[in-house]
Amino acid sequence: MVKRGAIVLISLLAVLLGSCSINKMAVNLVARTLSSGESTVFTGEEDPQLVADALPFAMKLYESLLEQTPENEDLLLTTGSIFAMYANAFVQTPASMLPASEYEQQQQALARAKKLYLRGRGYLMQAMELRHPGFGEQLRSNELEQALAPTEVEDVPFLFWTAAAWLGAFSTDTFDMELLLGLSKPIAILNRALELDESWSEGMIHDTLIAIYGSLPQAMGGSQEKARHHFEKAVEYSGGLSPSPYISLAGTVSVANQDVEEFRRLLGQAIAIDPDANPDNRLQVLLAQDKARWLLDHVEDFFLIDLEEGDQS
């Protein structure tokens, strides 16, 4: 994410990047500054729309830097992850909230989100290939164990975001047979990240696995028991300060079981979290709570219930 001290550098880059004589060392310096991950300028923001408007510029800036430093692993990670985050928070999620009357607009947005996810995955796979030569070819050959065995704890952010971008693309188009048939690969990558450091980023890996095990059919590896296990771990590692685990469990297991009481209880817990309790993660909390409120307002879309009776519960 962009550091506060890098704002002047960003302004200068708009001019510098147009020059063929730009010094590669200077570009690397700026790239390291931008990809250090130490700032909360975006993640701590209280105005989600401000971030939505700012991220496209940052994304293109990162891509411009990568043209000069294509082997900068940290910048590849930052670029790939920001494409995945933007696709999820500001393209796919708003599309999922559109009414049925805007079906065509929804499909266009989902197609765009898919492209953004895959673009992000491309940068992340490039980073993994630099870190572990042959990684991509081994995945294509279904040699998952050989590809993942050399990875270490330092690879966890790369592994997580590669899997997240991959799974995100599939979630926008579950009829894409290539993504469907290759679904075991991002799941294996995610489980390897879990094996290396299950507490990473306040339990974000567990959080993602809730959605996977909670939404997949049993024949494809889905398991409500595993989803609930990862829910408990995600809540534990986040200190109960992230709404996402509650929303993930409600949107998958509660809906599958048609348990509207659990659905409402979990979403209520998500909304009750104070966004200022973890200022560094304020943006994620606010975005997740918006989704939780929308889900509660559209409960009839997910449950076969008598609304009058349901509203009295």
Phi, psi and omega in degrees: 000161185284128178279152179301320182289356183261001185298316179296320179298322180297317180297318180294327183296330180303328177273314186298323185292346178275358183257130180289345185264011181301139183283126184298327179296321179294320179297317179298322179297313179295319179300318178296320180298315183286331186259012184291335178075013184270345185268155175242024181304319179269309187293334180266003184293142179262357181241093183303326181293326177299318178292318179301322180284330185274329187300319180304322177297315179298319181298316179289328176297314179299318179296323178296320178294322181294334175297330180269331183228067187293348181252019177277101186299318181294322179290324175298319178296312180298316181294313180298317182290324182290328175294318179294317180295316180296316179302318183287307189284324191242002177233299184292312183298312176300324179297321181293343181265358180289146179289164181301332180293344180249038184302315183296318178296321179298314181296323177295318179294320179294322177296321177294316179301319179301315180297321179293318177301312183293326176296316177298317178300323179300316179294320182290321176295324177297319178295317179296325179293323177293321182284325182221084182308133181096355183303312183296317181294322178295323176295316180298330180271007181062027175267067188294318181296316180295323181291322187267339184304318183285350184291148183234179185301329179293342180275352188305312179300322179294317180295313183299309185289330174298312179294318182296317179295320180296310180293326178298316179300317180296322183294339179275343184207080184286357176263003175284105187295326179296316178291321180297312182291338179260013186298332180296336183290307178295330178293320177296320178297317181294319179292329175294319177298319178298318180297324183281322181198088185290341182269000186306136177050049176057040174083022183298328179294315177301318181303316180293323181290337174301311183295322182293304183290333180280337185257332181287144173294156183302325181295339180255013177103002179293151182199116178294327179298315179293321180299317180291324176299313181291331174298311180300318180291320180296318178295319180298309185288336177270358182067021181072014184260004178248127178287340190303315180301321180295319181290320180298315181292319180297317184284349180243286186295314181298319179292316180301323180273357185053042179260086185291330179294315178295320179305309181293321181295314181296317180292326175297320177295322179297316183290333183286346182292135180280117180300335181274355179292333176226080187303328181294341183241024186301318183300313181299320180296313182297316179296317180295320180292326174300318179294320179299318179295319179297318179299318179294323179289343183239033183303328181293344178284344187242346185228142175271083184228160171279114187300319180297316179294318182295324182290341180277349184281000000 
